[in-house]
Amino acid sequence: MSTSPKPVKKVPIHLQSAANRVYIKNGEIVNHDKSFKADVYIEDGIIKFVGPPSEITIPGGVRTIDASGLLIIPGGIDPHTHMQLPFGGAVAVDDFYSGTKAAVAGGTTMIIDFVLPNKHESMIEAYDKWRSWADPKVCCDYGLHVGITWWSKSVSEELGILCKELGVNSFKTFMAYKGLYQLNDSDLLDVFERIRQLNGVAMVHAENGDIIAKNTQRLLAEGINGPEGHELSRPEEVEAEAVHRACVLAHQSDCPLYVVHVMSKSAGIELARARQRYRGRYIMGETLAAALGTDATCCFHMGFEHEAAHVLSPPLRPDPTTREFLMKLLANKSSAELVGRARRSGYCVFGETLASSIGRSMSGVSKAERIYYITSPPIRESAETPRQLMKSLAYDDLQLTGSDNCTFNKEHKAKGKGDFTKIPNGVNGVEDRMSLVWEKGVQAGLLDPCRFVAVTSTNAAKIFNIYPQKGRIAVGSDADIVIWNPNATRTISKDTHHQACDFNIFEGMTVHGVCEFVLVRGRICAERGQVRVAEGFGRFIPTPVRPPFVYDIIEGKVQSAVQEDHPEERQNGGGNSVAKKFAELDIQIPIQEPISAMLAGNLAMPAEGSMCSTPSVRGRVDGKHDMQQSSFSISEELDRGGVRACIKVKNPPGGKSSGFW
């Protein structure tokens, strides 16, 4: 017996028009390259008009938003999330519904999540599994990276299918998690070469997994089993060494490399040096909101619950200067100038930082709460770490901010009592990322609003080849728009956030920058604190291979000019800007004693100033002279107005001499 189809419910034309048509007036549009006053008209999820009101006639039945005194910015793109990820015997509590709802509440209108196959699992099957989880639930658009957790001929073949047929252009590899995800250098070379052949983007979790495994064994054997052991097992130099090695492997493979979650100054320095060494052709990177907003001082003597909540990998760092350093690597003096010069200079080197890295350090976190802060790499101990990471954003040595959102409740973190290796890694950040970057970057004077748009949205859109569909306010772009109040403040709290976790590592932090309206493909999903999302409204967005922002540089279609002499800098007394920047980066990398040496005495946090800093960033024991070190220091010469007596000068008494460097 045949059944007649159900009648289609007709929506009254006035309601239909109001839902599909939005007019935003009197606001200031901020893109990554410029800001200007203009109105915006949206229809059917697409931006149809950008310009002065005199040039458009508004049809009836349109929802009008007055954005006077507010900024109209592209919706945020979070390039690093882990929704409902099975990990460490638990499943992340933010699924694709609660996680994307929280993202929208904070001004993020697209996420890019990670498919992580188990060892020997088909990448295609894992991809299909993630799509089945996400498609019915997402409240905003999303894309996917895919992890390469093992290597074989079949994996190589599946990479081709993912690139050519399934809309994936980026693949994550691991130098850590020995026995689970870690690849050796030989396999990494093969992977990078295959990704380059497919015109994709390689990604890497950069920590030395072999050292971490040895350190972990020694710490546990000596009874160091609390959350503090997580950061102690993977000090900064372990992250920095892996960043350096990954950059060399990428260079040898001629493959663009995206370094995920840069969590320390040491790793940021290695990225900056790689950018200069390879003239910006290969290396990309991100840092986290956690690294910019907090540090690892909360992972010591503050209580298990609080410490475990901050566990992530790489960890938060103890150095309190890291936050500003990473933010400066993200920022620049003039976004428009940077865009033009970077393209001329052949820069294809990017770095990501995470909301957790920017947002806090572990300083001041009680021992009971440290369990909630565990992530990898860890949040670092120093209260200055987040500020130094923000400096990295400011210098444009890091280009993106992610959240690495992977949330677990207290009961999940408690499984690691007595063994820090069993604490599920991960923290929140997808909801607070935008406000944290504004607070630590723009409000602190390290970023301008254009650069804020670049590091929270546009750079991700360009690197993953979805620009200008995403990441820009322009005619023809998706109407993913945030109407941003730069002067309003809010206080972050687990009691008011939209995430499913029962802890927030930024608890009590007051931040400037609040979303007044959030539009996802033209639909108003958040309005003055009220979030109205529809489960399943989001779409999967394919990320095509060969992003021009990356490959035009590698293939020489953009002429390199890294060593050009810029007359305007000489006229302004700027001298060699590259030398100045890298002289400022020439700081000491913290060197932690080997675990065996630490355990031979009293285990304690690495003491600041325990080594004498030298111009080459190497350390020496106080009181001993390093015969292989010169007294010559570029940074000192640049920083001082005068001239030291022991340095040759251009016109000394008795006649002119030539510089010997």
C-alpha positions in Angstrom: 0.0 0.0 0.0 1.5 3.3 -1.0 1.6 6.2 1.3 1.4 9.8 0.3 4.3 12.0 1.3 3.9 14.3 4.3 3.0 17.8 3.3 5.8 20.3 3.5 5.3 22.9 6.2 5.3 26.3 4.6 7.0 29.1 6.5 5.2 32.5 6.2 7.2 34.7 3.8 7.8 37.4 6.4 9.3 34.9 8.8 11.3 33.3 6.0 12.7 36.6 4.9 13.7 37.6 8.5 15.5 34.3 8.9 17.4 34.5 5.7 18.1 38.2 5.4 20.1 40.3 7.9 21.3 43.8 7.6 24.1 45.1 9.9 24.6 48.8 10.0 26.9 51.4 11.6 29.6 49.0 12.5 33.4 48.9 11.8 34.4 46.0 9.6 37.8 44.4 10.6 39.5 42.0 8.3 43.1 40.8 8.6 44.4 43.5 6.3 42.3 46.5 7.0 39.4 48.0 8.9 36.7 50.4 7.6 33.2 51.6 8.2 30.6 49.9 6.2 27.3 48.1 6.3 26.7 44.4 5.6 23.7 42.8 3.9 23.3 39.0 4.2 20.9 36.7 2.3 20.7 32.9 2.3 23.8 32.6 4.4 26.0 34.6 2.0 27.3 38.1 2.3 25.7 40.0 -0.6 26.8 43.6 0.0 29.5 45.4 1.9 29.6 49.2 1.6 28.0 52.5 2.5 24.3 52.6 3.2 23.8 55.0 0.3 24.6 52.2 -2.2 22.0 49.7 -1.2 18.2 49.6 -0.9 17.1 47.3 1.9 14.2 45.0 1.1 11.3 44.4 3.5 11.3 41.7 6.0 14.9 42.1 7.0 16.4 41.7 10.5 18.4 44.9 11.1 21.2 45.0 13.7 22.6 48.3 14.8 26.4 47.8 15.4 27.2 51.3 16.4 30.4 51.3 18.4 31.0 47.7 17.7 33.3 45.7 15.4 32.1 43.4 12.6 34.7 40.6 12.4 34.9 37.2 10.6 33.8 34.3 12.8 36.6 32.5 14.6 38.1 29.3 13.2 39.5 27.0 15.8 42.0 24.8 14.0 42.6 22.3 16.9 39.8 20.6 18.7 39.1 17.0 20.0 35.3 16.6 20.5 34.1 13.3 22.1 37.6 11.9 21.7 38.3 8.5 23.3 41.5 8.9 25.2 43.1 7.4 28.3 40.2 5.1 29.1 37.7 7.9 28.9 35.8 9.9 26.3 36.0 13.7 26.1 32.7 15.1 27.6 32.3 17.8 25.0 30.7 16.0 22.1 30.1 17.7 18.7 26.9 19.3 20.0 28.0 20.8 23.3 31.5 21.6 21.9 30.3 23.5 18.9 27.5 25.2 20.9 30.2 26.5 23.3 32.3 27.5 20.3 29.5 29.6 18.9 28.9 31.2 22.3 32.5 32.4 22.3 32.5 33.7 18.7 34.0 30.6 16.9 31.9 29.7 13.8 34.0 26.8 12.5 36.2 24.1 14.1 38.6 21.7 12.6 38.7 18.4 14.6 41.1 15.5 14.5 40.4 12.0 13.3 42.8 9.8 15.3 42.8 6.1 14.2 44.0 3.4 16.5 47.2 1.7 15.4 46.5 -0.6 12.4 43.0 0.9 12.0 42.0 2.0 8.6 42.1 5.8 8.2 39.1 5.7 6.0 37.1 3.8 8.5 38.1 6.2 11.3 37.2 9.2 9.1 33.8 7.7 8.5 33.3 7.1 12.2 34.2 10.8 13.0 31.8 12.0 10.3 29.0 9.8 11.7 29.6 11.4 15.2 29.8 15.0 13.9 27.3 15.4 11.1 24.1 15.0 13.1 25.4 17.1 16.0 27.4 20.1 14.9 26.0 23.6 15.4 28.5 25.3 13.2 30.6 24.2 10.2 33.6 21.9 10.7 36.5 20.3 8.9 38.7 17.4 9.7 42.4 16.7 10.0 43.4 13.0 10.1 46.1 11.5 12.3 48.7 9.2 10.9 49.3 6.8 13.9 51.1 4.1 11.9 52.8 3.8 8.5 52.4 1.2 5.8 51.7 1.0 2.1 48.0 0.8 2.8 48.1 4.1 4.8 50.0 5.8 2.0 47.2 4.7 -0.4 44.5 5.9 1.9 46.1 9.3 2.2 45.5 9.7 -1.6 41.8 8.8 -1.1 41.4 11.3 1.7 43.0 14.1 -0.3 41.3 13.4 -3.6 37.9 12.2 -2.6 37.1 13.0 1.0 38.1 16.7 1.5 41.1 16.4 3.8 44.4 18.2 3.1 46.1 18.0 6.5 47.5 15.1 8.4 48.9 14.9 12.0 51.9 12.9 13.0 53.3 12.3 16.5 56.8 12.4 17.8 55.5 11.5 21.3 53.1 8.9 22.8 55.6 6.1 22.4 53.9 2.8 21.7 50.6 4.4 20.8 51.0 7.1 18.1 54.7 7.9 17.9 56.5 7.5 14.5 60.2 7.2 14.1 62.2 9.6 12.0 62.4 7.3 9.0 58.6 6.9 8.9 58.2 10.7 9.4 60.4 11.3 6.3 58.2 8.9 4.3 55.0 10.5 5.5 56.2 14.0 4.8 57.3 13.0 1.3 53.9 11.4 0.6 52.1 14.4 1.9 54.2 16.7 -0.3 53.5 14.5 -3.3 49.7 15.0 -2.6 50.1 18.8 -2.1 48.9 18.5 1.5 49.9 20.0 4.8 51.8 17.9 7.4 51.2 18.5 11.1 53.3 17.4 14.0 53.0 17.0 17.8 56.6 17.8 18.6 57.9 16.2 21.8 60.7 13.7 22.1 58.7 10.6 23.1 61.7 8.4 23.9 63.0 10.9 26.5 59.5 11.3 27.9 59.2 7.5 28.3 62.5 7.2 30.1 61.8 10.2 32.4 58.4 8.8 33.2 59.9 5.4 34.2 62.4 7.1 36.5 59.9 9.5 38.1 57.4 6.7 38.9 60.2 4.5 40.2 61.1 7.2 42.7 57.5 7.7 43.8 56.9 10.9 41.9 53.4 10.0 40.7 51.3 13.2 41.1 50.3 15.6 38.3 53.6 17.5 38.7 55.4 14.5 37.2 53.7 15.2 33.9 55.6 18.5 33.3 58.8 17.2 34.9 58.8 14.3 32.5 58.7 16.6 29.4 60.7 19.7 30.1 61.0 22.6 27.6 64.1 21.3 25.9 62.3 18.0 25.1 59.7 20.0 23.2 62.3 22.4 21.6 64.4 19.5 20.4 61.5 17.8 18.7 60.4 21.1 17.0 64.0 21.5 15.6 64.1 17.9 14.4 60.7 18.1 12.8 61.6 21.3 10.9 64.7 19.6 9.6 62.8 16.6 8.5 60.2 18.8 6.7 62.9 20.7 5.0 64.6 17.6 3.8 61.2 16.4 2.4 60.3 19.7 0.9 57.0 19.5 2.8 55.1 22.3 4.5 54.9 21.6 8.2 52.4 22.8 10.8 53.6 22.5 14.4 50.7 22.1 16.7 50.4 23.5 20.2 53.7 25.3 20.8 53.7 25.6 24.6 57.1 27.1 25.5 59.5 29.8 24.7 62.1 27.3 23.8 59.9 25.7 21.1 58.8 29.2 19.9 62.5 30.1 19.5 63.1 27.0 17.4 60.2 27.9 15.2 61.5 31.4 14.7 65.0 30.2 13.8 63.6 27.7 11.4 61.6 30.4 9.7 64.7 32.4 9.2 66.9 29.4 8.3 64.5 28.2 5.6 63.4 31.7 4.6 59.9 30.9 5.7 59.3 28.2 3.1 58.2 25.2 5.2 57.3 25.7 8.8 53.9 26.5 10.3 52.8 26.5 13.9 50.1 27.2 16.5 49.9 28.0 20.2 47.0 27.4 22.6 44.8 29.7 24.5 45.9 27.7 27.6 49.5 28.6 27.0 48.7 32.3 26.5 46.4 32.5 29.5 48.1 30.4 32.2 51.2 28.6 33.2 52.3 25.5 35.1 52.9 26.9 38.5 49.5 25.5 39.4 50.9 22.0 38.9 53.0 22.1 42.0 51.9 21.9 45.6 48.3 22.9 44.8 46.4 19.7 45.3 45.7 16.7 43.0 42.3 17.8 41.6 43.5 21.3 40.6 46.8 20.0 39.2 45.3 17.2 37.2 42.8 19.5 35.6 45.7 21.3 33.9 47.3 18.2 32.5 47.8 18.4 28.7 50.6 17.6 26.3 52.8 19.4 25.7 52.4 20.7 29.2 51.8 24.3 30.5 55.3 25.7 31.3 56.5 27.1 34.6 58.2 30.2 33.0 55.9 33.2 33.7 57.3 35.1 30.7 56.1 32.5 28.1 52.6 34.0 27.6 53.9 37.4 26.4 56.7 35.8 24.4 54.3 33.6 22.4 51.9 36.5 21.9 54.7 38.6 20.5 55.5 35.8 18.0 51.9 36.0 16.8 51.7 39.8 16.5 53.3 42.4 14.3 53.4 46.2 14.1 51.3 46.5 11.0 49.2 43.6 9.8 48.8 45.1 6.3 52.6 45.6 6.0 53.3 42.1 7.2 50.9 40.5 4.7 52.6 42.2 1.8 56.1 41.7 3.0 55.6 38.1 4.1 54.3 37.2 0.7 57.3 38.9 -1.0 59.6 37.3 1.5 58.5 33.8 0.7 57.1 33.1 4.2 55.2 29.8 4.3 56.1 29.3 8.0 53.3 29.2 10.4 52.9 28.5 14.1 49.8 27.8 16.2 49.4 28.5 19.9 46.5 27.3 22.1 44.0 29.2 24.2 45.2 27.3 27.3 48.8 28.5 26.6 47.8 32.1 26.2 45.1 32.1 28.9 47.1 31.0 31.9 50.1 29.4 33.5 50.2 26.9 36.3 51.1 29.7 38.7 48.8 29.9 41.7 46.8 26.7 41.0 46.2 24.6 44.1 47.7 21.1 44.3 44.2 19.6 44.6 43.2 21.2 41.3 46.3 20.5 39.2 44.9 17.2 37.9 42.4 19.2 35.8 45.2 21.1 34.0 47.1 18.2 32.5 47.6 18.3 28.7 50.4 17.6 26.3 52.6 19.4 25.9 51.9 20.6 29.4 51.0 24.1 30.6 54.3 25.5 31.8 55.0 26.5 35.3 56.2 30.1 34.8 53.6 32.8 35.2 55.4 34.7 32.4 55.0 31.9 29.9 51.6 33.0 28.5 52.8 36.5 27.9 55.9 35.3 26.1 53.8 33.1 23.9 51.7 36.1 23.1 54.9 37.9 22.0 55.5 35.0 19.6 52.1 35.8 18.1 53.1 39.4 17.9 56.3 38.8 16.1 54.4 36.6 13.5 56.6 33.6 14.3 53.4 31.9 15.3 50.4 32.5 13.1 47.4 30.7 14.7 45.7 30.2 18.0 43.8 27.0 18.7 42.2 25.6 21.8 43.1 21.9 21.8 39.7 21.6 23.4 39.6 18.0 24.9 37.6 18.1 28.1 37.3 15.6 30.9 35.4 15.8 34.2 36.9 15.5 37.6 35.9 11.8 37.9 37.9 11.1 34.7 40.9 13.0 35.9 40.8 11.2 39.2 41.7 7.9 37.5 45.2 9.2 37.5 45.6 9.4 41.3 48.8 7.6 42.1 50.0 7.5 38.5 50.1 10.7 36.5 50.4 8.8 33.2 46.8 7.7 33.6 45.4 11.2 33.9 43.5 11.9 30.6 45.2 14.7 28.8 43.2 17.8 27.9 41.6 21.1 28.9 38.9 23.4 27.8 39.3 26.5 25.6 37.0 26.5 22.6 34.5 28.9 24.2 37.0 31.3 25.7 39.7 31.3 23.0 38.6 34.5 21.3 38.2 36.6 24.4 41.5 35.3 25.8 43.4 36.3 22.7 41.7 39.7 22.8 42.5 40.2 26.5 46.1 39.0 26.3 46.8 40.4 22.9 44.8 43.5 21.9 43.9 44.7 25.4 47.6 44.3 26.4 48.8 46.3 23.4 50.6 43.4 21.7 48.1 42.9 18.8 46.0 45.2 16.8 42.4 44.2 15.8 43.5 43.2 12.3 46.1 40.9 13.7 43.6 39.5 16.1 41.4 38.6 13.1 44.4 37.0 11.4 45.4 34.7 14.3 41.9 33.7 15.3 40.4 33.2 11.8 42.0 34.3 8.5 45.3 32.5 8.8 43.6 29.2 9.5 41.2 29.7 6.5 44.2 30.4 4.2 46.4 27.5 5.4 43.6 25.0 5.1 42.4 26.4 1.7 38.9 27.6 2.6 39.7 31.4 2.2 37.8 33.6 1.3 34.8 31.4 1.8 35.7 31.6 5.5 37.9 34.1 7.4 36.8 37.3 5.6 34.0 39.9 5.6 33.5 40.3 1.8 30.9 39.8 -0.9 30.5 36.1 -1.7 31.9 34.9 1.6 29.9 32.8 4.0 28.1 35.0 6.5 30.1 33.7 9.5 30.1 36.9 11.4 30.8 38.1 15.0 29.6 41.5 16.2 32.3 42.2 18.8 32.1 44.6 21.7 35.8 45.4 22.5 35.0 47.3 25.7 32.6 44.9 27.4 33.9 42.5 30.0 32.9 39.1 31.3 34.2 36.8 34.0 34.9 33.2 33.0 33.3 30.5 35.1 32.3 26.9 35.0 29.0 28.0 36.3 28.2 30.0 33.2 30.1 28.4 30.4 28.3 26.3 27.8 30.8 23.4 27.8 29.9 20.0 29.3 33.0 19.9 31.7 32.7 20.6 35.4 35.9 22.6 35.5 37.4 25.7 33.7 41.1 26.3 33.8 40.5 30.1 33.4 38.1 30.2 36.3 37.6 33.7 37.7 39.5 35.5 34.9 37.9 38.7 33.7 38.4 39.4 30.0 37.6 42.2 27.6 36.0 41.4 24.3 32.4 40.0 24.3 30.3 38.7 21.4 27.1 40.7 21.1 25.9 38.7 18.1 27.2 35.6 16.4 26.0 34.6 12.9 26.7 31.1 11.5 26.0 31.2 7.7 23.7 34.1 8.2 21.7 32.6 11.1 21.8 34.5 14.4 22.9 31.8 16.8 24.0 34.0 19.7 22.5 37.3 20.8 23.7 39.3 23.8 24.5 36.2 25.8 21.5 34.1 24.7 22.7 31.1 22.6 20.1 29.6 20.2 21.8 26.9 18.1 20.3 24.0 16.1 21.8 20.6 16.4 23.0 19.4 13.0 22.9 22.9 11.4 26.6 22.8 10.7 28.1 21.4 7.6 31.3 19.5 6.8 33.6 21.9 4.9 36.1 20.1 2.6 39.7 21.5 2.8 41.1 21.2 -0.8 44.8 20.3 -1.4 47.4 22.7 -2.5 46.5 25.8 -0.5 47.9 28.7 -2.5 48.9 30.5 0.7 51.4 27.7 1.3 52.3 26.2 -2.1 52.7 29.4 -4.1 55.7 30.1 -1.9 57.2 26.7 -1.9 56.9 26.5 -5.7 58.6 29.8 -6.2 55.6 31.7 -7.5 56.2 34.3 -4.8 59.7 35.8 -5.1 61.7 35.5 -1.9 63.0 38.8 -0.5 64.0 37.9 3.0 67.4 39.6 2.7 66.1 42.6 0.9 67.4 45.9 2.1 64.4 48.1 3.0 65.2 51.8 2.6 62.2 52.9 4.8 63.8 51.0 7.7 67.1 52.9 7.3 65.3 56.2 7.0 63.4 55.5 10.2 66.6 54.4 12.0 65.3 50.8 12.1 68.5 49.2 10.9 68.3 45.5 10.2 64.8 44.6 11.5 65.4 40.8 11.1 68.6 41.0 13.1 66.9 43.0 15.8 64.0 40.6 16.1 66.2 37.6 16.4 68.6 39.3 18.7 65.6 39.8 21.0 64.7 36.1 20.6 68.3 35.2 21.6 67.5 34.2 25.1 68.5 31.2 27.3 66.5 28.0 26.8 65.8 26.6 30.3 67.9 23.4 30.8 66.4 21.0 33.3 68.7 18.5 35.0 68.3 14.9 33.7 65.8 13.0 35.7 68.6 10.7 37.0 70.5 13.7 38.4 67.4 15.2 39.8 66.4 12.0 41.6 69.9 11.7 43.0 69.2 14.8 45.1 66.0 16.5 46.2 63.5 16.7 43.4 62.4 20.2 42.9 61.3 22.6 40.3 64.1 23.8 38.0 65.5 26.9 39.6 65.5 30.1 37.5 68.9 31.5 37.1 70.7 28.3 37.9 72.8 28.6 34.7 74.6 31.7 33.4 73.1 32.9 30.2 75.4 33.4 27.2 74.8 35.3 24.0 74.4 32.0 22.1 71.7 30.9 24.5 73.9 28.1 25.9 74.3 27.9 29.6 77.5 27.5 31.7 78.0 26.8 35.3 78.5 29.9 37.4 82.1 30.6 38.1 83.5 28.7 35.1 84.7 30.3 31.8 83.6 28.8 28.5 86.7 28.9 26.3 84.7 28.3 23.2 82.5 31.3 23.7 83.1 34.8 22.3 82.3 38.0 24.1 80.6 39.3 21.0 76.8 39.7 21.4 74.5 41.0 18.7 71.7 41.6 21.1 73.9 43.7 23.4 75.1 45.8 20.6 71.6 46.4 19.4 70.2 47.1 22.8 72.8 49.6 23.9 73.2 53.1 22.6 76.9 53.2 23.4 79.9 51.1 22.2 81.9 48.7 24.4 85.6 49.3 24.5 86.5 45.8 23.5 84.5 45.9 20.2 86.0 47.3 17.0 84.3 50.4 15.7 84.0 52.0 12.3 86.1 55.1 13.1 88.3 54.5 16.1 91.0 56.9 17.1 93.8 56.6 14.6 91.7 55.7 11.5 88.9 53.7 10.0 88.7 49.9 10.3 86.4 47.4 8.5 83.9 45.3 10.4 85.1 41.8 11.0 81.7 40.1 11.1 
